[in-house]
Amino acid sequence: MHWMMWFFWGSLAILFLSSYLVDVLTRRKYSLTRQEQTLNQNLAQADALRDVGRQSDQGGMF
């Protein structure tokens, strides 16, 4: 049972150390809070805003 504890905590430590190493090597390029949108996402957002403008009843004749 002692080896299971070492295996569990060792694998957890390796996971954290490798994620820190990847973070350092990529110079913190990737952030979970701020994600860059792709061109396809930007076009879809602009298309959705245009469609909402077309379907809006607020600027009608009456």
All heavy atoms as TSV, in Angstrom:
chain	resi	resn	atom	element	x	y	z
A	1	MET	N	N	0.816	-1.206	0.000
A	1	MET	CA	C	0.000	0.000	0.000
A	1	MET	C	C	0.855	1.264	0.000
A	1	MET	O	O	0.402	2.305	-0.435
A	1	MET	CB	C	-0.918	-0.006	1.217
A	1	MET	CG	C	-2.049	-1.004	1.082
A	1	MET	SD	S	-2.910	-0.802	-0.455
A	1	MET	CE	C	-4.538	-0.533	0.061
A	2	HIS	N	N	2.052	1.150	0.515
A	2	HIS	CA	C	2.926	2.319	0.585
A	2	HIS	C	C	3.303	2.796	-0.818
A	2	HIS	O	O	3.402	3.999	-1.067
A	2	HIS	CB	C	4.175	1.946	1.391
A	2	HIS	CG	C	5.036	3.110	1.712
A	2	HIS	ND1	N	4.650	4.068	2.611
A	2	HIS	CD2	C	6.247	3.478	1.259
A	2	HIS	CE1	C	5.602	4.976	2.691
A	2	HIS	NE2	N	6.580	4.644	1.887
A	3	TRP	N	N	3.479	1.857	-1.742
A	3	TRP	CA	C	3.870	2.219	-3.092
A	3	TRP	C	C	2.733	2.932	-3.821
A	3	TRP	O	O	2.969	3.756	-4.699
A	3	TRP	CB	C	4.334	1.001	-3.869
A	3	TRP	CG	C	3.254	-0.018	-4.082
A	3	TRP	CD1	C	2.951	-1.051	-3.262
A	3	TRP	CD2	C	2.345	-0.081	-5.164
A	3	TRP	NE1	N	1.899	-1.761	-3.758
A	3	TRP	CE2	C	1.501	-1.195	-4.936
A	3	TRP	CE3	C	2.138	0.681	-6.306
A	3	TRP	CZ2	C	0.485	-1.543	-5.801
A	3	TRP	CZ3	C	1.131	0.326	-7.172
A	3	TRP	CH2	C	0.306	-0.778	-6.921
A	4	MET	N	N	1.479	2.632	-3.445
A	4	MET	CA	C	0.342	3.306	-4.070
A	4	MET	C	C	0.323	4.785	-3.703
A	4	MET	O	O	-0.006	5.633	-4.529
A	4	MET	CB	C	-0.965	2.643	-3.647
A	4	MET	CG	C	-1.172	1.270	-4.222
A	4	MET	SD	S	-2.664	0.511	-3.634
A	4	MET	CE	C	-3.838	1.203	-4.760
A	5	MET	N	N	0.665	5.097	-2.455
A	5	MET	CA	C	0.723	6.488	-2.026
A	5	MET	C	C	1.805	7.237	-2.809
A	5	MET	O	O	1.580	8.346	-3.293
A	5	MET	CB	C	1.019	6.553	-0.523
A	5	MET	CG	C	1.121	7.968	0.005
A	5	MET	SD	S	1.743	8.045	1.673
A	5	MET	CE	C	3.431	7.584	1.425
A	6	TRP	N	N	2.982	6.614	-2.946
A	6	TRP	CA	C	4.056	7.253	-3.694
A	6	TRP	C	C	3.683	7.429	-5.159
A	6	TRP	O	O	3.997	8.449	-5.774
A	6	TRP	CB	C	5.348	6.437	-3.579
A	6	TRP	CG	C	6.056	6.702	-2.304
A	6	TRP	CD1	C	6.126	5.869	-1.237
A	6	TRP	CD2	C	6.783	7.872	-1.960
A	6	TRP	NE1	N	6.849	6.447	-0.235
A	6	TRP	CE2	C	7.274	7.690	-0.653
A	6	TRP	CE3	C	7.063	9.060	-2.620
A	6	TRP	CZ2	C	8.028	8.646	-0.004
A	6	TRP	CZ3	C	7.817	10.018	-1.979
A	6	TRP	CH2	C	8.287	9.809	-0.682
A	7	PHE	N	N	2.992	6.449	-5.708
A	7	PHE	CA	C	2.572	6.546	-7.102
A	7	PHE	C	C	1.556	7.670	-7.277
A	7	PHE	O	O	1.650	8.472	-8.216
A	7	PHE	CB	C	1.972	5.206	-7.558
A	7	PHE	CG	C	1.483	5.234	-8.975
A	7	PHE	CD1	C	2.378	5.163	-10.026
A	7	PHE	CD2	C	0.132	5.334	-9.248
A	7	PHE	CE1	C	1.930	5.184	-11.336
A	7	PHE	CE2	C	-0.317	5.365	-10.555
A	7	PHE	CZ	C	0.580	5.288	-11.605
A	8	PHE	N	N	0.576	7.766	-6.385
A	8	PHE	CA	C	-0.455	8.798	-6.491
A	8	PHE	C	C	0.130	10.192	-6.346
A	8	PHE	O	O	-0.060	11.058	-7.195
A	8	PHE	CB	C	-1.540	8.563	-5.434
A	8	PHE	CG	C	-2.577	9.648	-5.392
A	8	PHE	CD1	C	-3.537	9.734	-6.375
A	8	PHE	CD2	C	-2.576	10.593	-4.377
A	8	PHE	CE1	C	-4.492	10.733	-6.355
A	8	PHE	CE2	C	-3.527	11.597	-4.338
A	8	PHE	CZ	C	-4.484	11.660	-5.332
A	9	TRP	N	N	0.840	10.428	-5.242
A	9	TRP	CA	C	1.386	11.765	-5.015
A	9	TRP	C	C	2.495	12.099	-6.008
A	9	TRP	O	O	2.669	13.256	-6.395
A	9	TRP	CB	C	1.890	11.907	-3.583
A	9	TRP	CG	C	0.756	11.918	-2.607
A	9	TRP	CD1	C	0.479	10.980	-1.675
A	9	TRP	CD2	C	-0.281	12.905	-2.491
A	9	TRP	NE1	N	-0.663	11.313	-0.992
A	9	TRP	CE2	C	-1.149	12.497	-1.464
A	9	TRP	CE3	C	-0.556	14.080	-3.157
A	9	TRP	CZ2	C	-2.258	13.227	-1.094
A	9	TRP	CZ3	C	-1.661	14.827	-2.785
A	9	TRP	CH2	C	-2.506	14.392	-1.767
A	10	GLY	N	N	3.241	11.121	-6.464
A	10	GLY	CA	C	4.283	11.353	-7.463
A	10	GLY	C	C	3.696	11.754	-8.802
A	10	GLY	O	O	4.187	12.675	-9.458
A	11	SER	N	N	2.635	11.052	-9.210
A	11	SER	CA	C	2.014	11.407	-10.486
A	11	SER	C	C	1.352	12.784	-10.404
A	11	SER	O	O	1.369	13.550	-11.369
A	11	SER	CB	C	1.001	10.351	-10.902
A	11	SER	OG	O	-0.021	10.245	-9.926
A	12	LEU	N	N	0.780	13.123	-9.257
A	12	LEU	CA	C	0.192	14.453	-9.085
A	12	LEU	C	C	1.271	15.537	-9.140
A	12	LEU	O	O	1.088	16.573	-9.778
A	12	LEU	CB	C	-0.564	14.508	-7.750
A	12	LEU	CG	C	-1.590	15.599	-7.591
A	12	LEU	CD1	C	-2.702	15.440	-8.615
A	12	LEU	CD2	C	-2.169	15.564	-6.194
A	13	ALA	N	N	2.416	15.272	-8.497
A	13	ALA	CA	C	3.520	16.237	-8.525
A	13	ALA	C	C	4.078	16.389	-9.935
A	13	ALA	O	O	4.387	17.507	-10.374
A	13	ALA	CB	C	4.620	15.802	-7.563
A	14	ILE	N	N	4.193	15.287	-10.659
A	14	ILE	CA	C	4.692	15.351	-12.042
A	14	ILE	C	C	3.735	16.142	-12.920
A	14	ILE	O	O	4.160	16.924	-13.777
A	14	ILE	CB	C	4.923	13.925	-12.589
A	14	ILE	CG1	C	6.138	13.314	-11.923
A	14	ILE	CG2	C	5.075	13.929	-14.087
A	14	ILE	CD1	C	6.362	11.859	-12.253
A	15	LEU	N	N	2.438	15.973	-12.701
A	15	LEU	CA	C	1.449	16.713	-13.472
A	15	LEU	C	C	1.583	18.221	-13.238
A	15	LEU	O	O	1.600	19.013	-14.179
A	15	LEU	CB	C	0.041	16.242	-13.105
A	15	LEU	CG	C	-1.108	16.913	-13.838
A	15	LEU	CD1	C	-1.096	16.488	-15.294
A	15	LEU	CD2	C	-2.418	16.561	-13.188
A	16	PHE	N	N	1.692	18.626	-11.970
A	16	PHE	CA	C	1.825	20.054	-11.666
A	16	PHE	C	C	3.144	20.624	-12.162
A	16	PHE	O	O	3.190	21.734	-12.710
A	16	PHE	CB	C	1.684	20.305	-10.163
A	16	PHE	CG	C	0.257	20.300	-9.708
A	16	PHE	CD1	C	-0.186	19.353	-8.805
A	16	PHE	CD2	C	-0.645	21.233	-10.174
A	16	PHE	CE1	C	-1.506	19.340	-8.380
A	16	PHE	CE2	C	-1.965	21.234	-9.758
A	16	PHE	CZ	C	-2.391	20.280	-8.856
A	17	LEU	N	N	4.226	19.883	-11.997
A	17	LEU	CA	C	5.519	20.373	-12.465
A	17	LEU	C	C	5.572	20.489	-13.986
A	17	LEU	O	O	6.130	21.451	-14.513
A	17	LEU	CB	C	6.640	19.460	-11.967
A	17	LEU	CG	C	6.959	19.570	-10.476
A	17	LEU	CD1	C	7.989	18.529	-10.077
A	17	LEU	CD2	C	7.445	20.967	-10.135
A	18	SER	N	N	4.986	19.530	-14.683
A	18	SER	CA	C	5.002	19.616	-16.143
A	18	SER	C	C	4.117	20.757	-16.645
A	18	SER	O	O	4.471	21.428	-17.608
A	18	SER	CB	C	4.567	18.286	-16.761
A	18	SER	OG	O	3.249	17.977	-16.354
A	19	SER	N	N	2.995	21.003	-15.979
A	19	SER	CA	C	2.163	22.135	-16.408
A	19	SER	C	C	2.876	23.457	-16.140
A	19	SER	O	O	2.788	24.387	-16.938
A	19	SER	CB	C	0.808	22.098	-15.710
A	19	SER	OG	O	0.972	22.282	-14.320
A	20	TYR	N	N	3.602	23.555	-15.030
A	20	TYR	CA	C	4.377	24.768	-14.751
A	20	TYR	C	C	5.494	24.935	-15.772
A	20	TYR	O	O	5.748	26.047	-16.245
A	20	TYR	CB	C	4.952	24.709	-13.335
A	20	TYR	CG	C	5.794	25.914	-12.998
A	20	TYR	CD1	C	5.208	27.138	-12.716
A	20	TYR	CD2	C	7.180	25.830	-12.981
A	20	TYR	CE1	C	5.973	28.252	-12.416
A	20	TYR	CE2	C	7.953	26.927	-12.692
A	20	TYR	CZ	C	7.348	28.138	-12.411
A	20	TYR	OH	O	8.110	29.233	-12.128
A	21	LEU	N	N	6.131	23.844	-16.143
A	21	LEU	CA	C	7.209	23.903	-17.127
A	21	LEU	C	C	6.683	24.355	-18.489
A	21	LEU	O	O	7.306	25.182	-19.158
A	21	LEU	CB	C	7.885	22.536	-17.233
A	21	LEU	CG	C	9.088	22.449	-18.153
A	21	LEU	CD1	C	10.222	23.311	-17.620
A	21	LEU	CD2	C	9.532	21.014	-18.292
A	22	VAL	N	N	5.534	23.847	-18.906
A	22	VAL	CA	C	4.938	24.271	-20.173
A	22	VAL	C	C	4.573	25.751	-20.105
A	22	VAL	O	O	4.760	26.499	-21.064
A	22	VAL	CB	C	3.702	23.402	-20.502
A	22	VAL	CG1	C	2.869	24.012	-21.605
A	22	VAL	CG2	C	4.141	22.010	-20.882
A	23	ASP	N	N	4.072	26.196	-18.953
A	23	ASP	CA	C	3.722	27.603	-18.774
A	23	ASP	C	C	4.953	28.497	-18.899
A	23	ASP	O	O	4.904	29.554	-19.523
A	23	ASP	CB	C	3.056	27.788	-17.410
A	23	ASP	CG	C	2.376	29.115	-17.279
A	23	ASP	OD1	O	1.845	29.615	-18.289
A	23	ASP	OD2	O	2.349	29.666	-16.167
A	24	VAL	N	N	6.057	28.073	-18.325
A	24	VAL	CA	C	7.291	28.865	-18.391
A	24	VAL	C	C	7.862	28.852	-19.804
A	24	VAL	O	O	8.289	29.886	-20.329
A	24	VAL	CB	C	8.319	28.330	-17.368
A	24	VAL	CG1	C	9.693	28.918	-17.615
A	24	VAL	CG2	C	7.863	28.655	-15.954
A	25	LEU	N	N	7.842	27.683	-20.452
A	25	LEU	CA	C	8.433	27.589	-21.787
A	25	LEU	C	C	7.635	28.360	-22.834
A	25	LEU	O	O	8.214	28.862	-23.799
A	25	LEU	CB	C	8.557	26.122	-22.201
A	25	LEU	CG	C	9.621	25.318	-21.461
A	25	LEU	CD1	C	9.599	23.875	-21.914
A	25	LEU	CD2	C	11.001	25.921	-21.662
A	26	THR	N	N	6.326	28.456	-22.674
A	26	THR	CA	C	5.524	29.206	-23.636
A	26	THR	C	C	5.417	30.677	-23.238
A	26	THR	O	O	4.700	31.435	-23.887
A	26	THR	CB	C	4.120	28.610	-23.759
A	26	THR	OG1	O	3.510	28.607	-22.480
A	26	THR	CG2	C	4.172	27.212	-24.328
A	27	ARG	N	N	6.110	31.070	-22.185
A	27	ARG	CA	C	6.144	32.448	-21.682
A	27	ARG	C	C	4.737	32.974	-21.391
A	27	ARG	O	O	4.386	34.084	-21.734
A	27	ARG	CB	C	6.853	33.360	-22.673
A	27	ARG	CG	C	8.314	33.039	-22.800
A	27	ARG	CD	C	9.026	34.057	-23.662
A	27	ARG	NE	N	10.434	33.754	-23.741
A	27	ARG	CZ	C	10.994	33.156	-24.775
A	27	ARG	NH1	N	10.271	32.785	-25.796
A	27	ARG	NH2	N	12.281	32.924	-24.768
A	28	ARG	N	N	3.919	32.127	-20.775
A	28	ARG	CA	C	2.561	32.468	-20.347
A	28	ARG	C	C	1.728	33.038	-21.499
A	28	ARG	O	O	0.989	33.989	-21.347
A	28	ARG	CB	C	2.594	33.428	-19.168
A	28	ARG	CG	C	3.356	32.872	-17.997
A	28	ARG	CD	C	3.262	33.760	-16.797
A	28	ARG	NE	N	4.216	33.364	-15.779
A	28	ARG	CZ	C	3.989	32.412	-14.886
A	28	ARG	NH1	N	2.872	31.773	-14.892
A	28	ARG	NH2	N	4.894	32.115	-13.978
A	29	LYS	N	N	1.907	32.441	-22.678
A	29	LYS	CA	C	1.193	32.899	-23.865
A	29	LYS	C	C	-0.296	32.565	-23.778
A	29	LYS	O	O	-1.135	33.308	-24.263
A	29	LYS	CB	C	1.798	32.232	-25.099
A	29	LYS	CG	C	1.155	32.615	-26.398
A	29	LYS	CD	C	1.845	31.908	-27.543
A	29	LYS	CE	C	1.137	32.180	-28.846
A	29	LYS	NZ	N	1.711	31.427	-29.935
A	30	TYR	N	N	-0.613	31.446	-23.152
A	30	TYR	CA	C	-1.988	30.980	-23.107
A	30	TYR	C	C	-2.624	31.342	-21.773
A	30	TYR	O	O	-2.039	31.144	-20.725
A	30	TYR	CB	C	-2.043	29.469	-23.318
A	30	TYR	CG	C	-1.433	29.069	-24.623
A	30	TYR	CD1	C	-0.179	28.485	-24.683
A	30	TYR	CD2	C	-2.101	29.308	-25.807
A	30	TYR	CE1	C	0.381	28.134	-25.887
A	30	TYR	CE2	C	-1.546	28.973	-27.019
A	30	TYR	CZ	C	-0.315	28.382	-27.046
A	30	TYR	OH	O	0.235	28.056	-28.235
A	31	SER	N	N	-3.812	31.892	-21.825
A	31	SER	CA	C	-4.537	32.271	-20.624
A	31	SER	C	C	-5.934	31.670	-20.688
A	31	SER	O	O	-6.580	31.697	-21.734
A	31	SER	CB	C	-4.634	33.797	-20.529
A	31	SER	OG	O	-5.457	34.160	-19.456
A	32	LEU	N	N	-6.409	31.161	-19.569
A	32	LEU	CA	C	-7.738	30.561	-19.548
A	32	LEU	C	C	-8.827	31.617	-19.467
A	32	LEU	O	O	-9.965	31.373	-19.828
A	32	LEU	CB	C	-7.857	29.606	-18.358
A	32	LEU	CG	C	-6.993	28.360	-18.440
A	32	LEU	CD1	C	-7.143	27.529	-17.179
A	32	LEU	CD2	C	-7.351	27.524	-19.645
A	33	THR	N	N	-8.490	32.811	-18.998
A	33	THR	CA	C	-9.506	33.847	-18.853
A	33	THR	C	C	-9.700	34.638	-20.138
A	33	THR	O	O	-10.810	35.034	-20.463
A	33	THR	CB	C	-9.129	34.816	-17.722
A	33	THR	OG1	O	-7.848	35.378	-17.997
A	33	THR	CG2	C	-9.100	34.087	-16.389
A	34	ARG	N	N	-8.631	34.882	-20.876
A	34	ARG	CA	C	-8.733	35.679	-22.103
A	34	ARG	C	C	-8.356	34.792	-23.276
A	34	ARG	O	O	-7.222	34.347	-23.391
A	34	ARG	CB	C	-7.779	36.868	-22.030
A	34	ARG	CG	C	-7.845	37.775	-23.251
A	34	ARG	CD	C	-6.777	38.851	-23.205
A	34	ARG	NE	N	-5.438	38.316	-23.074
A	34	ARG	CZ	C	-4.683	37.933	-24.099
A	34	ARG	NH1	N	-5.139	37.996	-25.312
A	34	ARG	NH2	N	-3.463	37.472	-23.894
A	35	GLN	N	N	-9.315	34.545	-24.137
A	35	GLN	CA	C	-9.052	33.715	-25.298
A	35	GLN	C	C	-9.226	34.546	-26.565
A	35	GLN	O	O	-10.164	35.321	-26.689
A	35	GLN	CB	C	-10.008	32.531	-25.338
A	35	GLN	CG	C	-9.778	31.552	-24.214
A	35	GLN	CD	C	-10.717	30.371	-24.305
A	35	GLN	OE1	O	-11.649	30.385	-25.084
A	35	GLN	NE2	N	-10.478	29.370	-23.496
A	36	GLU	N	N	-8.296	34.374	-27.471
A	36	GLU	CA	C	-8.369	35.069	-28.748
A	36	GLU	C	C	-9.433	34.402	-29.613
A	36	GLU	O	O	-9.540	33.184	-29.663
A	36	GLU	CB	C	-7.020	34.982	-29.457
A	36	GLU	CG	C	-5.871	35.517	-28.638
A	36	GLU	CD	C	-5.486	36.911	-29.053
A	36	GLU	OE1	O	-5.815	37.288	-30.189
A	36	GLU	OE2	O	-4.880	37.601	-28.245
A	37	GLN	N	N	-10.208	35.210	-30.295
A	37	GLN	CA	C	-11.226	34.652	-31.173
A	37	GLN	C	C	-10.643	34.425	-32.556
A	37	GLN	O	O	-9.818	35.192	-33.036
A	37	GLN	CB	C	-12.419	35.601	-31.272
A	37	GLN	CG	C	-13.215	35.686	-30.004
A	37	GLN	CD	C	-14.479	36.495	-30.199
A	37	GLN	OE1	O	-14.601	37.227	-31.172
A	37	GLN	NE2	N	-15.389	36.369	-29.272
A	38	THR	N	N	-11.100	33.381	-33.183
A	38	THR	CA	C	-10.650	33.104	-34.543
A	38	THR	C	C	-11.430	33.991	-35.511
A	38	THR	O	O	-12.424	34.617	-35.154
A	38	THR	CB	C	-10.877	31.634	-34.896
A	38	THR	OG1	O	-12.273	31.366	-34.848
A	38	THR	CG2	C	-10.158	30.711	-33.940
A	39	LEU	N	N	-10.970	34.020	-36.734
A	39	LEU	CA	C	-11.641	34.819	-37.761
A	39	LEU	C	C	-13.060	34.316	-37.990
A	39	LEU	O	O	-13.989	35.110	-38.182
A	39	LEU	CB	C	-10.843	34.759	-39.070
A	39	LEU	CG	C	-11.399	35.563	-40.239
A	39	LEU	CD1	C	-11.454	37.046	-39.884
A	39	LEU	CD2	C	-10.557	35.347	-41.470
A	40	ASN	N	N	-13.244	33.011	-37.924
A	40	ASN	CA	C	-14.571	32.441	-38.109
A	40	ASN	C	C	-15.523	32.889	-36.996
A	40	ASN	O	O	-16.688	33.188	-37.255
A	40	ASN	CB	C	-14.470	30.912	-38.140
A	40	ASN	CG	C	-15.738	30.274	-38.632
A	40	ASN	OD1	O	-16.517	30.908	-39.337
A	40	ASN	ND2	N	-15.946	29.031	-38.259
A	41	GLN	N	N	-15.023	32.963	-35.758
A	41	GLN	CA	C	-15.857	33.421	-34.648
A	41	GLN	C	C	-16.205	34.896	-34.799
A	41	GLN	O	O	-17.331	35.307	-34.511
A	41	GLN	CB	C	-15.147	33.186	-33.318
A	41	GLN	CG	C	-15.077	31.735	-32.929
A	41	GLN	CD	C	-14.201	31.518	-31.712
A	41	GLN	OE1	O	-13.200	32.207	-31.533
A	41	GLN	NE2	N	-14.562	30.555	-30.903
A	42	ASN	N	N	-15.250	35.699	-35.257
A	42	ASN	CA	C	-15.517	37.124	-35.457
A	42	ASN	C	C	-16.563	37.338	-36.546
A	42	ASN	O	O	-17.450	38.189	-36.414
A	42	ASN	CB	C	-14.230	37.858	-35.830
A	42	ASN	CG	C	-13.290	37.981	-34.646
A	42	ASN	OD1	O	-13.718	37.923	-33.501
A	42	ASN	ND2	N	-12.017	38.121	-34.929
A	43	LEU	N	N	-16.457	36.573	-37.639
A	43	LEU	CA	C	-17.437	36.700	-38.719
A	43	LEU	C	C	-18.824	36.245	-38.270
A	43	LEU	O	O	-19.829	36.851	-38.639
A	43	LEU	CB	C	-16.984	35.886	-39.928
A	43	LEU	CG	C	-15.768	36.434	-40.674
A	43	LEU	CD1	C	-15.331	35.466	-41.763
A	43	LEU	CD2	C	-16.071	37.793	-41.258
A	44	ALA	N	N	-18.876	35.192	-37.474
A	44	ALA	CA	C	-20.164	34.707	-36.977
A	44	ALA	C	C	-20.799	35.726	-36.043
A	44	ALA	O	O	-22.021	35.940	-36.076
A	44	ALA	CB	C	-19.971	33.373	-36.264
A	45	GLN	N	N	-19.987	36.380	-35.222
A	45	GLN	CA	C	-20.527	37.396	-34.317
A	45	GLN	C	C	-21.059	38.593	-35.107
A	45	GLN	O	O	-22.133	39.117	-34.805
A	45	GLN	CB	C	-19.441	37.842	-33.348
A	45	GLN	CG	C	-19.927	38.823	-32.306
A	45	GLN	CD	C	-18.820	39.229	-31.349
A	45	GLN	OE1	O	-17.643	38.978	-31.610
A	45	GLN	NE2	N	-19.196	39.847	-30.269
A	46	ALA	N	N	-20.324	39.036	-36.111
A	46	ALA	CA	C	-20.783	40.159	-36.935
A	46	ALA	C	C	-22.053	39.790	-37.695
A	46	ALA	O	O	-22.971	40.612	-37.811
A	46	ALA	CB	C	-19.676	40.568	-37.907
A	47	ASP	N	N	-22.127	38.563	-38.191
A	47	ASP	CA	C	-23.326	38.118	-38.902
A	47	ASP	C	C	-24.529	38.062	-37.969
A	47	ASP	O	O	-25.638	38.447	-38.343
A	47	ASP	CB	C	-23.070	36.748	-39.528
A	47	ASP	CG	C	-24.193	36.315	-40.436
A	47	ASP	OD1	O	-24.701	37.177	-41.189
A	47	ASP	OD2	O	-24.564	35.134	-40.405
A	48	ALA	N	N	-24.320	37.618	-36.744
A	48	ALA	CA	C	-25.415	37.556	-35.777
A	48	ALA	C	C	-25.905	38.958	-35.423
A	48	ALA	O	O	-27.111	39.191	-35.297
A	48	ALA	CB	C	-24.959	36.823	-34.520
A	49	LEU	N	N	-24.984	39.900	-35.281
A	49	LEU	CA	C	-25.390	41.277	-34.966
A	49	LEU	C	C	-26.165	41.896	-36.128
A	49	LEU	O	O	-27.136	42.639	-35.912
A	49	LEU	CB	C	-24.163	42.122	-34.625
A	49	LEU	CG	C	-23.512	41.805	-33.285
A	49	LEU	CD1	C	-22.230	42.607	-33.121
A	49	LEU	CD2	C	-24.472	42.086	-32.142
A	50	ARG	N	N	-25.757	41.603	-37.370
A	50	ARG	CA	C	-26.497	42.098	-38.531
A	50	ARG	C	C	-27.890	41.500	-38.582
A	50	ARG	O	O	-28.862	42.181	-38.899
A	50	ARG	CB	C	-25.742	41.769	-39.821
A	50	ARG	CG	C	-24.711	42.782	-40.209
A	50	ARG	CD	C	-24.252	42.565	-41.640
A	50	ARG	NE	N	-23.755	41.223	-41.880
A	50	ARG	CZ	C	-22.491	40.847	-41.708
A	50	ARG	NH1	N	-21.605	41.716	-41.288
A	50	ARG	NH2	N	-22.116	39.610	-41.956
A	51	ASP	N	N	-27.977	40.214	-38.274
A	51	ASP	CA	C	-29.266	39.539	-38.304
A	51	ASP	C	C	-30.193	40.087	-37.220
A	51	ASP	O	O	-31.389	40.254	-37.457
A	51	ASP	CB	C	-29.069	38.037	-38.126
A	51	ASP	CG	C	-30.301	37.255	-38.501
A	51	ASP	OD1	O	-30.980	37.670	-39.462
A	51	ASP	OD2	O	-30.585	36.237	-37.840
A	52	VAL	N	N	-29.662	40.389	-36.077
A	52	VAL	CA	C	-30.467	40.983	-35.010
A	52	VAL	C	C	-30.949	42.364	-35.435
A	52	VAL	O	O	-32.095	42.745	-35.192
A	52	VAL	CB	C	-29.658	41.062	-33.691
A	52	VAL	CG1	C	-30.321	41.967	-32.686
A	52	VAL	CG2	C	-29.493	39.676	-33.107
A	53	GLY	N	N	-30.097	43.122	-36.127
A	53	GLY	CA	C	-30.499	44.439	-36.613
A	53	GLY	C	C	-31.605	44.354	-37.640
A	53	GLY	O	O	-32.479	45.214	-37.695
A	54	ARG	N	N	-31.587	43.311	-38.455
A	54	ARG	CA	C	-32.630	43.145	-39.459
A	54	ARG	C	C	-33.959	42.727	-38.843
A	54	ARG	O	O	-35.019	43.118	-39.298
A	54	ARG	CB	C	-32.204	42.084	-40.474
A	54	ARG	CG	C	-31.549	42.669	-41.686
A	54	ARG	CD	C	-31.324	41.606	-42.725
A	54	ARG	NE	N	-29.897	41.260	-42.658
A	54	ARG	CZ	C	-29.417	40.041	-42.631
A	54	ARG	NH1	N	-30.195	39.017	-42.686
A	54	ARG	NH2	N	-28.127	39.839	-42.578
A	55	GLN	N	N	-33.896	41.937	-37.793
A	55	GLN	CA	C	-35.117	41.402	-37.187
A	55	GLN	C	C	-35.680	42.314	-36.114
A	55	GLN	O	O	-36.715	42.011	-35.525
A	55	GLN	CB	C	-34.825	40.025	-36.574
A	55	GLN	CG	C	-34.278	39.016	-37.538
A	55	GLN	CD	C	-35.288	38.659	-38.622
A	55	GLN	OE1	O	-36.479	38.701	-38.402
A	55	GLN	NE2	N	-34.785	38.302	-39.796
A	56	SER	N	N	-35.027	43.409	-35.840
A	56	SER	CA	C	-35.477	44.311	-34.770
A	56	SER	C	C	-36.746	45.038	-35.171
A	56	SER	O	O	-36.885	45.536	-36.286
A	56	SER	CB	C	-34.379	45.328	-34.450
A	56	SER	OG	O	-34.840	46.215	-33.481
A	57	ASP	N	N	-37.704	45.117	-34.268
A	57	ASP	CA	C	-38.967	45.818	-34.519
A	57	ASP	C	C	-38.957	47.249	-33.973
A	57	ASP	O	O	-39.965	47.938	-34.036
A	57	ASP	CB	C	-40.120	45.056	-33.883
A	57	ASP	CG	C	-40.319	43.698	-34.566
A	57	ASP	OD1	O	-39.998	43.608	-35.776
A	57	ASP	OD2	O	-40.779	42.774	-33.895
A	58	GLN	N	N	-37.837	47.665	-33.413
A	58	GLN	CA	C	-37.829	48.981	-32.767
A	58	GLN	C	C	-37.709	50.118	-33.766
A	58	GLN	O	O	-38.124	51.224	-33.488
A	58	GLN	CB	C	-36.667	49.035	-31.772
A	58	GLN	CG	C	-36.884	48.095	-30.601
A	58	GLN	CD	C	-35.717	48.157	-29.640
A	58	GLN	OE1	O	-34.791	48.920	-29.837
A	58	GLN	NE2	N	-35.802	47.360	-28.605
A	59	GLY	N	N	-37.122	49.902	-34.907
A	59	GLY	CA	C	-36.938	50.984	-35.857
A	59	GLY	C	C	-37.917	50.902	-37.007
A	59	GLY	O	O	-37.592	51.307	-38.117
A	60	GLY	N	N	-39.101	50.423	-36.762
A	60	GLY	CA	C	-40.063	50.223	-37.839
A	60	GLY	C	C	-40.774	51.513	-38.242
A	60	GLY	O	O	-40.432	52.622	-37.842
A	61	MET	N	N	-41.794	51.358	-39.062
A	61	MET	CA	C	-42.528	52.499	-39.583
A	61	MET	C	C	-43.408	53.136	-38.514
A	61	MET	O	O	-43.647	54.334	-38.518
A	61	MET	CB	C	-43.418	52.032	-40.737
A	61	MET	CG	C	-43.279	52.869	-41.971
A	61	MET	SD	S	-44.038	52.029	-43.346
A	61	MET	CE	C	-45.715	52.554	-43.167
A	62	PHE	N	N	-43.914	52.345	-37.626
A	62	PHE	CA	C	-44.879	52.863	-36.666
A	62	PHE	C	C	-44.242	53.205	-35.361
A	62	PHE	O	O	-43.803	52.574	-34.579
A	62	PHE	CB	C	-46.019	51.880	-36.474
A	62	PHE	CG	C	-46.719	51.598	-37.758
A	62	PHE	CD1	C	-46.578	50.396	-38.404
A	62	PHE	CD2	C	-47.514	52.577	-38.358
A	62	PHE	CE1	C	-47.226	50.135	-39.584
A	62	PHE	CE2	C	-48.156	52.326	-39.544
A	62	PHE	CZ	C	-48.018	51.099	-40.162
